[in-house]
């Protein structure tokens, strides 16, 4: 579960995210943060999605753990959202389970 609730227009707190597959913790050895894409999807419409421009840092390559610093644009509107994570490995992209969170007006 994401850090929730967040507040409209705020930068928010950094998220520590463990990247796990059905078989356990993943391995990011040999990758950089440029291999990781985060998208914030509006669950109220399911159509509105925006790539995050927040900072991504690999805290641990194995087991895979990242730190995401969201920016105000990531929290532009109130509602229910999901953080979608895609990591591009040499074998291709892997999409992880979305992380739900809520954004509310102050």
C-alpha positions in Angstrom: 0.0 0.0 0.0 1.3 3.5 -0.8 1.6 6.3 1.6 -1.9 7.6 1.9 -3.5 10.0 2.0 -1.5 12.5 0.1 -2.6 16.1 -0.5 -3.4 18.0 -3.7 -0.4 19.9 -5.0 2.0 18.8 -2.3 5.4 17.2 -3.0 4.5 14.4 -0.7 6.8 12.2 1.3 9.3 9.8 -0.4 8.1 6.3 -0.9 10.3 3.2 -0.3 9.1 0.5 -2.7 10.1 -3.1 -2.7 10.0 -4.7 -6.1 8.7 -8.2 -5.8 7.5 -10.8 -8.3 5.5 -13.9 -7.6 8.7 -15.8 -6.9 10.1 -13.2 -4.4 12.2 -10.1 -4.4 13.5 -9.0 -7.8 17.1 -8.1 -8.7 18.2 -4.8 -10.2 21.9 -5.5 -10.5 23.3 -3.8 -13.6 20.3 -1.4 -13.9 20.1 2.3 -13.3 17.2 4.5 -12.3 16.7 5.3 -16.0 15.5 1.7 -16.4 12.6 2.4 -14.1 9.4 4.2 -15.2 6.7 5.3 -12.8 3.2 6.3 -13.9 0.4 7.8 -11.8 -3.0 6.5 -13.0 -6.3 8.0 -12.0 -8.5 5.2 -10.9 -11.7 7.3 -11.1 -11.4 7.5 -14.9 -8.8 4.7 -15.7 -7.8 6.8 -18.7 -5.8 9.6 -17.1 -2.2 8.5 -16.6 0.9 10.7 -16.4 4.5 9.7 -16.2 6.1 10.9 -12.9 9.0 13.3 -13.2 9.9 12.6 -9.6 13.3 11.3 -8.7 13.9 7.6 -8.6 16.8 6.1 -6.6 17.8 2.5 -6.4 18.3 1.9 -2.7 19.2 -1.8 -3.0 19.8 -3.8 -6.2 19.2 -7.2 -4.6 16.7 -7.4 -3.1 15.2 -4.8 -5.3 14.2 -1.6 -3.4 13.7 1.9 -4.8 13.0 5.3 -3.4 10.6 7.6 -5.3 10.4 11.3 -4.6 7.0 12.5 -6.1 6.6 16.0 -7.4 3.6 18.4 -7.1 2.5 17.3 -10.6 2.0 13.8 -9.4 -0.5 15.1 -6.8 -2.3 17.6 -9.1 -5.9 16.2 -8.5 -7.8 14.6 -5.7 -9.2 11.1 -6.0 -8.1 7.4 -6.1 -4.8 6.6 -7.9 -2.4 3.8 -8.6 1.3 4.0 -9.0 2.4 1.8 -11.9 6.0 0.6 -12.0 7.7 -0.8 -15.1 11.4 -1.9 -15.0 13.1 -2.5 -18.3 15.6 -5.4 -18.1 17.8 -6.7 -20.9 15.1 -9.3 -21.5 12.3 -6.7 -21.8 10.0 -4.7 -19.6 8.4 -6.1 -16.4 5.3 -4.4 -15.0 4.8 -4.7 -11.2 1.5 -4.8 -9.3 0.1 -1.2 -9.1 0.2 0.5 -5.7 -3.1 2.2 -4.8 -3.2 5.5 -2.9 -5.5 8.5 -2.3 -5.0 12.2 -2.9 -7.3 14.6 -0.9 -7.8 18.3 -0.8 -6.5 20.1 2.3 
